[in-house]
């Protein structure tokens, strides 16, 4: 969590006119994290939805949604929501295990990563 806070804070300190590839990638990753952390006021996402969305951001699978574009956090959320629905449909057993155990096993993580890559066109 400390590393995530540092990365998000560092991304906000990048000058807006910095268009180096590293700066663009860091801004994109920051927006990806923000889009998966944001949820509608007064509601919570199911545990499995949160884990799948966070995994997508952690793996950098949402970076291209924001890299060099004017995409909003809502655009990222829409993409994540659609991907989560697809992943849950494809990995029903892994989702059931995650919800029951409240632990992400290596097998479930790998299944989610594969399904996320497919859902997000990677």
Order of alpha helices (4+ residues) and beta strands (2+ residues): alpha-alpha-alpha-alpha-alpha-alpha-alpha
